[in-house]
């Protein structure tokens, strides 16, 4: 009875499969190559025996927790959207699925967390979402010697592996779209936090305006105030300069604020004013009218980031480019 109740061990499985304990360990961890047929046979015998690898034992042998983290210093006002399903959460869902397929857990750290809140959390590496220049999260995890990769390059830190999300090209896609729709005076709403996405969006806008011989009408907004500050500043902009017929919103919350202002001023979209924003999230889709935006291919970006982090944990550092976003034209800029 005692033997019948005893849980099978890794040694039992190795004997039954006719391989070494090391081969069984590698077949489950995926950290070393095992012949696919051998791995398949080991897993089949394990299922038949009722063997399940011990997570604690694996962690002790490898010195790792089997958990990775996703962190962001973006304010909640822009990181989340309607129903709290925003930019960060879309990345988190995709990263979690990617981690699970590798038998890893994903720990989500909320936007703008207290640095002290990470002290007792153990994970093997961190994906930072659009960190800013001199981001305190970068300093924190480097101090803890935790491997870091980022979604969006870190300003001033080319040594940190990253998925380059091509923010300059992204901004130009939207600006050129507005120009092609007939806009003669495009204003820009840019976030004040020094993230690569906002730095490159400003650079792209200034180059676009100079190339067209257009006055650069650029407003830098506090991201913490999200939609509300964009609403107020768009009211001011449009009242001060009625020649503005297009708005490029580098953050989707700013796009929502611009739409509110246009409604209040009685401006018909897209006939009198065209608006386009960067992220095709629920804010863009639920807007009235729906906002022209970009499919940033976030699931693929999250998958790339998880892959980069695992390489970084193993000692390899590199940066990769994301696929160029796809324009999704909607009634905020294109007549039906």
N, C-alpha and C positions, 0 to 999 in steps of 0.2 A: 504493500500500500504506500509505503514511504517513497519508493522509486517511482510509482505511478504519479504521485503528486509533485515530484521534484521537477522544477523547470529545467528544460534542456539548456546546456551551456554552449559556449562557442567551441569548446573542445569536442563536445558531443557532435555538433554539426560538422566540424572538420573531419572527424572520423567517418561519419556517415557519407560525406561527400568525397572522401579520399584525397583531401587536400590539407595544406597546412593551416594552422590557426591564423597566420599572417595573411594568407590568401583570402580566408573568410572575412577577416577584418577589412581588407581592401575592397572586397566585393560589396560591402555595405557602406563604407565611407566614401568610395569613389575617389580617394586621394592618390591611388596608384592604379596603373593599368592592370586589368584582369581580362583574360580572354572572354568575349561576350557570351560564348556558349557555356563556359565554366561559371560565369556570374549567374546566368540564367538557371543553371542546374543547382547552384548553391541556394538561390532564392526559392526555388521550387521545393527543395528538401527542407529548408527552414520553415516554409509554410506548412508542410506536411507534419513536421515535428512540433510546430507551435513555438519555434524559436523567434525571439525578438531581441535585437541588439540593445544593450544597456546604454542609454544616452549618457548616464553619469560616468560609466566606464570609458566610453569614447572620449568624453571631455577630459577625463583625467589623463588618458593616454596621449591626447593631442595637445593638452594645455589650452583648449578652446572651449567656449561655451555652447557653440552651435547656434548662436544668436547674432544677428546683425541689426543695426539701427538705422533709422531714417530720421534726419533732423533738419530743421529749418529755423532761421532767424527772421523769416518774413512775418510781418504783423498779421494777426488773424483777420483784419479788415480786408486784406487782399488775398491771403492764402486760402480762405474758405469762401464759399458762395452760397446761393440759395440751398436750403436743406443741408448746409455744411458740406456740400459736395463740390469742392473747388479744386484748383490746380494741385495743391499738395496732396489731397486725398485721392485724386486720380493716379498720381504717381505712386502713392502708398499702396493702393490696391494692386497695381501691376507689379510693383516690387515684391509685395507679399507673395503673389503667385509664383514669381520667378524664384524667390527664396525657397518656397515649399517644395518646388520640383527638385531642389538640391538638398532636401531634408534639413533645411535651416528655418529658424524662426525669425520673424521680423518684429523689432520693437519700434513703435512709432513714438517719437518725441514731439510734443505739440509745438506749434509756432511760438516764438518768443519765450522759451522756457527760462526758468531761473537756472543759472549755471550750477548752483548748488544741488539742484535736483538730480544731477547725473552721477553724483559721487558714489552711490552704492549699486549702480546698475552695471552688470557685467555683460559686455558683448565683444565680439571679435573684430568688428570694424564698423565704420559709419559712412553712410551716404549723406552728404550735405546738399540740400536743394537750394540752388542759387545763393550761395554765401556772398556776403559783401566784402569789400576791402577791409582788412583788419577785423574780420568777424571774430567775436569772442568765442564762438563755438570751435573755430579752427584752433585758436590758442589753447582752449580747454583740452581738446582731444589730442593735440600734439603734446601737451604737457603730460597727458596720461599715456602717451606712446600708443595711442589707438590708431590703426590704419584708417586713412581718410581718402575718399574719392568724392567728387562733386558733380552735380548736374548743373551745367553752366560753369565755365572756367572761373577761377577765383582771381579777382583783380590783383595784379602784382605778385601772383604766386603760380608761375608756370610749372613749378615742381610738383604741384598737387595733381594727381591723375584726375581727368575729367571727361565728361561727355560734353563736347562743344556743341551747344544748341544753336549756334549760328545766328546770333541775335541781330547782327547788322543786316544780314540778308533777309531776315524775317521782317525787320522794320521796312526795308526797301520794297518788299513785296506789297505791303499794305499801302505805302506812300505812292508807289507807281500805279496801284489799282485806283486810288482816289484821283490821281491825275488823268488816268485813262477814262474815267467817268466824267471828266470835264471840270474838275475842281481847279480853280485858279489861285486860291489862297487857302492853303492848308495850315491849320494850327496844330501844335503838338502838346499833349499832356504826358509828361515824363515823371517817373518816380524819383524822389530826391536821394534815396539810399544808393550808395555806390556799388551796385551789383553790375555785373557785366552786361546783363540784358538792358539795363537802363542807360549805362554809359554808351553802349554801342547804338542804342536807339537814338540817343541825342546826336551822336556823330553822324548817323545815317540821315537824320532829319536835316541837320545843318547843311550837309553836302547836297541833299535833294533841293533844298530851298535855294542854295547858291547856284546850282546848275540851272534852275529854272528862272533865275533872276527875280525870285520872290522874296518878299520880306519874311525873315524868320520870326514867327510868332510862337515862342516856346514858353510853356509854363511848367515849372518844376514844383511838384506837389508832395506834401508829406504823406507817405504811404500809410501811416497810422490812422489817418482820417478817411482813407478809402473813398467810397462813393460820394460822401458828403462834401469833401473839399473840391472834388471834381465838378460837382453840381454848382457850387458857389462860384468857382473860378470860370466855368463855362458861361454862366450868366453874365459875369463881368466882361469876359472877352467879347462875347457876341454883342453886348450892349455898346461896348467901346468901339468895335470895328465891324460894322455890318457887311464888309466885303468878305469876311471869312465864310467860305462855303464848304469846307471840309475839316474834319477833326480826326487826327491820328492819336488814339489812346493806347499808350504802351502797356497799360494794365487794364484788365477787363472791368475792374471796379470803377476805373476812371471813365470807361466807355458808358457804363450804366448811368453815372452822374451826368455825363454830357447829354444823354438821351432825355433825362429828366428836365434838364435846362432847356433843351430845344422845345419840348412840349409846353413848358411854362411860357416860353416866348412866342408860341404859336407858329413855329417854323415847321414846314412840311418836309419830311424826310422821304425820299432823297432829293426832292425837287429843289428845295432851298438850302438844305444842309445834308452832307454825307458824312457818316461816321464809321470808322473801322477800328477794330481792336485786335490785340495779339492772340488771346487764348480763347478757343472755342469751347467754353464750359457752359454750365447752365445759365450763367448771367447772360451770355450772348444769345443762347437759344431761346430763353424766356423773355427777352427784351421785347418791347413793342415800339417800333418794329424790331424784328430779330436783327442782331448785329452781324455785319460782315466780320469774319474772324479767320483764324488759321488753325488747321489741324496740325498740331505740333508733333504728332506721332508719339505721345507720351508713353504708351505701353512699350514701344520699342526702345525708347530712351531709358526707361526703368530697367528693362532687361539688360541693356548695355552697361548700366551703372552697377548692377549686381555682379555681372561678369567681371567688370573692372575691379570691383572691391575684392572679389575672391582672388584675382590675380595679385592685387596689392597685398593681401594677407600672406600670399605665398612668396612675396618679395619682388614682384614685377610691377613697374610703374609705367603707365602710358596714357595718352589722351587720344580719344577717338572722336570723329565727327558724326553728329546725328544726321538723319535724312532731312533734306530741305522741306520745310512745312508746305502744306497744300492750302491754297486760298479757298475759302467757302463764302462765295458772294451771297449776300442777303439783302433784304429790303431797306436796310439802313443806308446802303450806298448804291443799290441797283434797282431801277424801276421794275415792277412786276410785268 
